[in-house]
Amino acid sequence: MLFKSIQSQVSPQLKQSLNPTQPNPKYKRQQTLTNDFKQLTTEYNLEAIASLPCWIERMRFNLSKPYLMSTLRNKVQLIGNLGNDPEIVKLESGKTLAKFSIATNESYKNAKGELVKDTQWHNVVAWGKTAEVIEKYLTKGKEIAIEGKLTSRSYDDKEGVKRYITEVVCNEMLMLGGK
């Protein structure tokens, strides 16, 4: 049944690329992806294919269109909890800046079979309307999803020592959970 539902969603281009009698020598990368796809369908009985995002299929057949990959460059998506109340800065120019940190949690079993929980902290900054929404609605512990880009910058601290920081510049934010 899973095979039929996936088969009905597969585009004609994908079906053609899976046909071994019609190889496409023009795109060696496309052929490699086709072979990888065949291996997935053989090894996992198509169950793995159901979980693949549809953009993978689009990327496979639009390799000559670089704009698809450029949209994936420097993109960060995080879901986590605020570590503290956001710090809001109103600049002289009238712009609003929100600074906060997000904790993302991951758990896995180590070689001994013990459950290990790992927390990573991410510095986030938001500007403009996004910062105003953050100021109004977000507090410590709230669960949010953000999307933005990764940036690195340097600054001189009070002692004159040069410091480097990497942070996520948030351009979209979604409030989750009910904490």
Summary of the structure (lengths in Angstrom):
residues: 179
radius of gyration: 22.5
end to end distance: 39.8
largest distance: 69.5
contacts: 422
relative contact order: 0.12
helix: 32%
strand: 37%
